[in-house]
Amino acid sequence: MNKADSSSSLEAAAAAEASPPAASEPERPVAQHVAETDAIAAAMRAVAGKAEQPAEIAETFEFAAQPVPAATAAATAKSHIGVLLVNLGTPDATDTQSVRRYLKEFLTDPRVIEKDTLLWKIILNGIILRFRPRRSGRKYAQIWDQERNESPLKVFTRAQAEKLATTLEPLHGVAVDWAMRYGNPSVRSRLEALVAQGCERILVMPLYPQYAAASTASACDEVFRALTQMRYQPAIRILPPYYDDAIYIGTLASSLETELSRLSFKPDVVLASYHGIPKSYADAGDPYPRHCETTTALLRARLNMPDDKLIMSYQSRFGRTEWLKPYTDQTVKKLAKSGVKNLVVITPGFATDCLETLEEIAVENGKLFRRYGGENFAAIPCLNDSEPGMLVIWQLALRELKGWV
């Protein structure tokens, strides 16, 4: 993206400020959301598969261009604002030691394992951390970016941060960085780096469309934990969940339509698979299942698909406790055994492809589907750092930076 493209993006942002996206309102009727995304879906279909930059896409959405006054630009240049993208995490390498270190950090987080009992400590240290790292390491090796010697999650998150920085360049004084909740680079290290650059205000963007205490809240915990070590704390804003954001829904719909048009088969069913959480967490008040259900309902309505053609499930359960149902692997198996021959799986809860999408869904569940009678299976890529995907991140950043830039 060149500077001319970035300038156009800034002009588009000025217009977007005059007409901000609707705030998240879980109880709003689906029909109202569909009406709001009509123009978005049409525009995304028009640009699908093309190489437009975010500025050009913004023009498709008919944002009116408004020049930024020189005085405003000068003030912004002195504002020292940071944006930090935060993703879940990844081991530094695929060897047993690296994976063990990552899993230990992840599985000792009280947001992830809420009942940290003596029995759990025995199971974790005596069984899980002894045997699981080697098996998980082999899975990571299947999807590892050998050229960069990094996981796809790290590659995509870095690319998202770099592209967002380029798009926000005309605002001046806005630094963009990225971090992992577990693993490297750590949240604390990148917050400290932004502060060292003079950032007095920092927007933290957890890349989780649907809120869950085990993901979003954990990222916030780590941010606030880092702040406790700072004498001079920056002002902090946290991106709220965007599970029902109009551009997010429209982009998901357009992306799915584009990917379906490229397949050699027509799916009998589209399965939206979300990362699961223990049912007890939802029973305690976690809004995560409601957010996932809302995303699915809005996407179904946007695509005009009946309930039995776009269904949802939860993947990646761990341990013997009950998790949110239906389970993805059991759903895939049931569909194949019931005569479904063509299946497409999407993962709307993931902003970037990772082990759970590239190995668990694309490989494991693909094999499972075929083993029980299915024929054609496809896992649709996440939005990642694609142009439509960056449009979502870009407009969310602009919305949350209002009043600061």
TIGUDO-225614 format. One line per 8 residues: number of its first residue (from 0); their letters; for each residue z, x, y of C-alpha. Coordinates in Angstrom, 2 decimals, padded with zeros to 5 digits. Layout:
TIGUDO-225614
NUM> a> Z,X,Y; ...
//
This chain:
TIGUDO-225614
0> mnkadsss> 000.00,000.00,000.00; -000.95,001.46,003.38; 000.74,001.04,006.75; -001.72,-001.58,007.86; -000.76,-003.70,004.88; 002.92,-003.18,005.71; 002.37,-004.24,009.32; 000.78,-007.45,008.14
8> sleaaaaa> 003.79,-007.98,005.91; 006.11,-007.68,008.92; 004.07,-010.18,010.86; 004.26,-012.56,007.95; 008.02,-012.05,007.82; 008.39,-013.16,011.42; 006.75,-016.46,010.60; 008.81,-016.83,007.45
16> easppaas> 011.93,-016.61,009.64; 010.75,-019.65,011.53; 010.37,-021.56,008.29; 012.88,-020.17,005.75; 012.82,-021.10,002.06; 015.14,-023.88,001.04; 018.62,-022.78,-000.05; 019.61,-023.10,-003.68
24> eperpvaq> 020.78,-026.64,-004.38; 021.36,-027.19,-008.09; 021.50,-030.97,-007.84; 018.23,-031.49,-006.00; 015.70,-033.65,-007.85; 013.06,-031.82,-009.85; 010.37,-033.82,-008.11; 011.40,-032.40,-004.74
32> hvaetdai> 011.18,-028.85,-006.05; 007.76,-029.57,-007.53; 006.52,-030.89,-004.19; 007.76,-027.75,-002.45; 005.93,-025.50,-004.89; 002.57,-027.30,-004.90; 001.03,-025.03,-002.27; 002.68,-021.98,-003.81
40> aaamrava> 001.29,-022.65,-007.27; -002.20,-023.22,-005.89; -002.06,-020.03,-003.87; -000.74,-017.99,-006.78; -003.54,-019.28,-009.01; -006.00,-018.20,-006.35; -004.70,-014.65,-006.25; -003.84,-014.30,-009.95
48> gkaeqpae> -005.34,-011.21,-011.48; -006.44,-009.78,-008.13; -005.11,-006.69,-006.43; -003.97,-008.21,-003.13; -001.06,-006.53,-001.42; 002.01,-008.63,-000.53; 000.70,-008.97,003.02; -002.53,-010.52,001.78
56> iaetfefa> -000.64,-012.81,-000.55; 001.60,-013.84,002.32; -001.50,-014.83,004.28; -002.53,-017.00,001.35; 000.77,-018.81,001.80; -000.26,-019.45,005.42; 002.62,-017.63,007.11; 001.72,-017.52,010.80
64> aqpvpaat> 001.60,-013.98,012.20; 003.97,-013.24,015.07; 004.18,-009.76,016.63; 007.61,-008.18,016.84; 008.64,-007.46,020.44; 008.99,-003.78,021.28; 012.64,-004.26,022.26; 013.41,-005.83,018.90
72> aaataksh> 011.64,-003.03,017.06; 013.60,-000.43,019.01; 016.91,-002.15,018.24; 016.01,-002.44,014.59; 015.27,001.27,014.42; 018.93,001.92,015.23; 020.40,-000.67,012.87; 020.67,001.60,009.81
80> igvllvnl> 020.30,-001.04,007.12; 020.15,-000.44,003.37; 018.80,-002.52,000.50; 020.04,-001.78,-003.02; 018.30,-003.25,-006.07; 020.67,-003.44,-009.04; 019.60,-003.93,-012.64; 021.65,-004.10,-015.82
88> gtpdatdt> 021.31,-000.60,-017.20; 019.90,001.71,-019.83; 020.89,004.82,-021.76; 019.66,008.13,-020.37; 017.92,008.96,-023.65; 017.41,007.58,-027.15; 019.71,010.00,-028.97; 022.90,008.69,-030.54
96> qsvrrylk> 025.24,010.29,-028.02; 023.41,008.86,-024.99; 023.25,005.37,-026.48; 026.93,005.52,-027.49; 027.94,006.48,-023.95; 025.90,003.59,-022.55; 027.23,001.03,-025.04; 030.82,002.10,-024.42
104> efltdprv> 030.47,001.54,-020.69; 028.80,-001.81,-021.30; 031.17,-003.11,-023.97; 034.36,-002.09,-022.15; 033.42,-004.11,-019.07; 035.93,-007.00,-018.89; 033.17,-009.23,-017.53; 031.17,-008.66,-020.72
112> iekdtllw> 034.04,-008.76,-023.20; 036.69,-010.98,-021.67; 039.14,-010.86,-024.59; 039.90,-007.15,-024.69; 042.40,-007.37,-027.53; 043.74,-004.63,-029.77; 041.55,-005.97,-032.57; 038.48,-005.69,-030.35
120> kiilngii> 039.35,-002.08,-029.47; 039.61,-001.26,-033.17; 036.26,-002.94,-033.92; 034.57,-001.31,-030.93; 035.74,002.24,-031.54; 035.98,002.13,-035.31; 032.78,000.27,-036.18; 030.42,-000.58,-033.30
128> lrfrprrs> 030.40,002.78,-031.51; 030.19,004.62,-034.83; 027.19,002.83,-036.32; 025.34,000.79,-033.67; 024.20,003.65,-031.36; 021.93,005.20,-033.97; 020.31,001.85,-034.79; 019.93,000.94,-031.12
136> grkyaqiw> 018.52,004.39,-030.40; 015.72,003.81,-032.89; 014.89,000.54,-031.15; 014.85,002.18,-027.74; 012.54,004.87,-029.13; 009.94,002.19,-029.92; 009.63,001.17,-026.26; 010.54,004.45,-024.52
144> dqernesp> 008.21,005.78,-021.83; 007.59,009.20,-023.36; 005.71,010.55,-020.36; 008.58,009.89,-017.96; 011.26,010.20,-020.66; 012.82,006.96,-019.41; 013.26,003.39,-020.52; 010.83,000.80,-019.13
152> lkvftraq> 013.73,-000.87,-017.31; 014.32,002.26,-015.26; 010.60,002.83,-014.67; 010.03,-000.73,-013.42; 013.19,-000.91,-011.29; 012.30,002.34,-009.53; 008.78,001.05,-008.91; 010.16,-002.19,-007.48
160> aeklattl> 012.37,-000.25,-005.06; 009.55,002.06,-003.98; 007.14,-000.82,-003.37; 009.77,-002.81,-001.48; 010.49,000.22,000.70; 006.79,000.49,001.57; 006.58,-003.20,002.41; 009.69,-003.06,004.63
168> eplhgvav> 008.61,000.17,006.34; 007.53,-001.55,009.62; 011.09,-002.79,010.12; 012.22,000.83,010.68; 015.70,002.00,009.83; 015.72,000.09,006.49; 016.35,002.29,003.47; 015.72,000.96,-000.04
176> dwamrygn> 017.34,002.33,-003.18; 018.05,001.21,-006.74; 020.88,001.49,-009.25; 021.99,000.52,-012.73; 025.21,-001.34,-013.41; 025.63,000.72,-016.58; 024.19,004.20,-016.85; 022.36,006.14,-014.17
184> psvrsrle> 021.84,006.08,-011.28; 025.22,004.44,-010.81; 025.94,001.77,-008.21; 028.57,003.94,-006.57; 026.30,006.97,-006.26; 023.51,004.99,-004.61; 025.85,003.16,-002.24; 027.25,006.52,-001.19
192> alvaqgce> 023.70,007.83,-000.73; 022.81,004.91,001.54; 025.97,005.38,003.56; 025.19,009.10,003.87; 021.83,008.08,005.39; 023.72,006.16,008.06; 023.43,002.66,006.60; 026.12,000.51,008.18
200> rilvmply> 024.87,-002.71,006.59; 023.72,-002.98,002.98; 022.03,-005.86,001.18; 022.78,-005.70,-002.55; 020.17,-007.45,-004.68; 021.25,-008.02,-008.31; 017.97,-008.68,-010.12; 019.28,-011.65,-012.10
208> pqyaaast> 017.59,-014.98,-011.25; 020.34,-016.99,-012.95; 024.00,-016.27,-012.19; 026.33,-015.17,-014.96; 029.72,-013.55,-014.58; 028.72,-010.96,-017.19; 025.73,-009.83,-015.10; 025.82,-010.86,-011.42
216> asacdevf> 029.59,-010.80,-011.01; 029.85,-007.51,-012.86; 027.35,-005.93,-010.45; 029.38,-007.25,-007.52; 032.59,-005.94,-009.08; 031.09,-002.46,-009.22; 029.96,-002.66,-005.59; 033.40,-003.72,-004.42
224> raltqmry> 035.06,-001.11,-006.62; 032.98,001.55,-004.90; 033.96,000.18,-001.49; 037.64,000.67,-002.28; 036.97,004.43,-002.29; 035.36,004.44,001.15; 037.22,005.09,004.39; 034.39,003.62,006.46
232> qpairilp> 032.93,000.67,004.59; 029.48,-000.73,005.35; 029.03,-004.46,005.80; 027.80,-005.96,002.52; 025.60,-008.93,001.68; 024.92,-010.06,-001.89; 021.68,-011.77,-002.89; 022.57,-015.17,-004.38
240> pyyddaiy> 020.95,-016.33,-007.63; 017.36,-017.49,-007.15; 016.85,-019.56,-010.30; 015.40,-022.49,-008.31; 013.69,-020.59,-005.50; 010.32,-022.18,-004.75; 008.33,-018.93,-004.69; 010.07,-017.69,-007.83
248> igtlassl> 009.16,-020.87,-009.73; 005.63,-020.88,-008.37; 005.15,-017.24,-009.29; 006.46,-017.76,-012.82; 004.09,-020.68,-013.28; 001.08,-018.80,-011.94; 001.90,-015.71,-014.00; 002.15,-017.78,-017.17
256> etelsrls> -001.13,-019.57,-016.47; -002.87,-016.26,-015.86; -001.52,-014.67,-019.03; -002.38,-017.74,-021.12; -005.96,-017.61,-019.86; -006.24,-014.07,-021.24; -005.09,-014.95,-024.75; -007.51,-015.52,-027.60
264> fkpdvvla> -005.54,-018.61,-028.68; -003.96,-021.68,-027.12; -000.21,-021.98,-027.78; 001.17,-025.01,-029.58; 004.53,-024.31,-027.95; 005.80,-022.10,-025.11; 009.37,-020.89,-025.62; 011.46,-019.78,-022.62
272> syhgipks> 014.05,-017.36,-023.97; 017.08,-016.40,-021.86; 019.76,-013.83,-022.59; 022.72,-015.60,-024.13; 026.43,-015.57,-023.28; 029.41,-016.73,-025.38; 029.84,-020.50,-025.22; 033.46,-020.01,-024.18
280> yadagdpy> 032.28,-018.38,-020.94; 030.25,-021.46,-020.07; 033.13,-023.72,-021.08; 035.32,-021.79,-018.64; 032.96,-022.66,-015.78; 030.14,-020.11,-015.81; 027.08,-021.91,-014.31; 024.62,-019.80,-016.28
288> prhcettt> 023.38,-022.45,-018.76; 022.85,-024.94,-015.94; 020.85,-022.37,-014.00; 018.69,-021.61,-017.04; 018.12,-025.30,-017.70; 017.15,-025.85,-014.06; 014.65,-022.98,-014.11; 013.10,-024.38,-017.29
296> allrarln> 012.94,-027.93,-015.94; 011.30,-026.79,-012.69; 008.82,-024.61,-014.54; 008.02,-027.43,-016.96; 007.43,-029.83,-014.08; 005.39,-027.26,-012.15; 003.11,-026.73,-015.14; 003.08,-030.43,-016.02
304> mpddklim> 004.15,-029.64,-019.58; 006.07,-032.10,-021.77; 009.55,-031.29,-023.05; 008.34,-030.48,-026.55; 005.67,-028.05,-025.34; 007.92,-025.91,-023.13; 011.30,-025.47,-024.76; 014.17,-023.03,-024.19
312> syqsrfgr> 016.60,-020.92,-026.20; 019.09,-018.05,-025.88; 018.70,-014.60,-027.38; 020.67,-011.38,-027.96; 023.89,-012.88,-029.29; 026.51,-010.40,-030.40; 029.40,-010.74,-032.83; 030.60,-013.77,-034.75
320> tewlkpyt> 031.72,-016.00,-031.90; 029.58,-018.98,-030.91; 027.07,-018.33,-028.15; 024.88,-020.68,-026.14; 022.47,-022.61,-028.34; 019.80,-022.97,-029.52; 019.44,-019.35,-030.65; 016.03,-017.79,-030.10
328> dqtvkkla> 015.60,-016.26,-033.56; 016.58,-019.51,-035.27; 014.26,-021.47,-032.98; 011.32,-019.16,-033.72; 011.96,-019.44,-037.44; 012.27,-023.24,-037.25; 009.03,-023.57,-035.28; 007.11,-021.49,-037.80
336> ksgvknlv> 008.51,-023.40,-040.77; 007.68,-026.72,-039.11; 003.98,-025.85,-038.89; 003.65,-024.31,-035.43; 000.91,-021.68,-035.75; 000.56,-020.46,-032.17; 003.61,-019.45,-030.14; 004.05,-017.88,-026.71
344> vitpgfat> 007.44,-016.63,-025.49; 008.38,-016.09,-021.86; 011.62,-014.56,-020.54; 012.35,-016.08,-017.10; 015.87,-014.62,-016.98; 014.60,-011.03,-016.84; 013.12,-009.56,-013.65; 011.87,-006.51,-015.56
352> dcletlee> 010.86,-005.77,-019.12; 013.50,-004.02,-021.21; 014.72,-003.63,-024.79; 015.46,-007.35,-025.07; 011.94,-008.37,-024.08; 009.80,-005.54,-025.45; 011.55,-004.98,-028.77; 013.71,-008.01,-029.55
360> iavengkl> 011.16,-010.62,-028.47; 007.76,-008.94,-028.79; 008.52,-007.05,-032.00; 011.41,-008.62,-033.93; 010.72,-012.27,-033.14; 006.98,-011.74,-033.48; 007.52,-010.50,-037.03; 009.95,-013.34,-037.72
368> frryggen> 007.42,-015.95,-036.58; 004.69,-014.59,-038.82; 007.05,-014.14,-041.77; 007.76,-017.87,-041.85; 004.19,-019.12,-041.51; 003.22,-018.57,-037.88; -000.12,-016.96,-037.08; -000.57,-016.10,-033.40
376> faaipcln> 002.33,-014.83,-031.31; 002.44,-013.44,-027.76; 005.30,-012.27,-025.53; 004.39,-012.67,-021.85; 005.37,-009.67,-019.67; 008.06,-010.06,-017.03; 007.03,-010.07,-013.38; 008.07,-006.40,-013.10
384> dsepgmlv> 006.48,-004.63,-010.12; 003.28,-006.71,-010.17; 001.98,-008.03,-006.85; 003.30,-011.57,-007.50; 006.59,-010.11,-008.75; 006.96,-008.00,-005.62; 006.22,-011.05,-003.49; 009.33,-012.69,-004.96
392> iwqlalre> 011.55,-009.67,-004.27; 010.03,-009.15,-000.83; 010.59,-012.71,000.36; 014.14,-012.74,-001.03; 014.91,-009.52,000.86; 013.45,-010.86,004.11; 015.45,-014.07,003.76; 018.75,-012.24,003.21
400> lkgwv> 018.11,-009.65,005.94; 017.82,-012.28,008.66; 020.18,-011.56,011.51; 020.18,-007.87,010.62; 016.52,-007.16,011.36
//
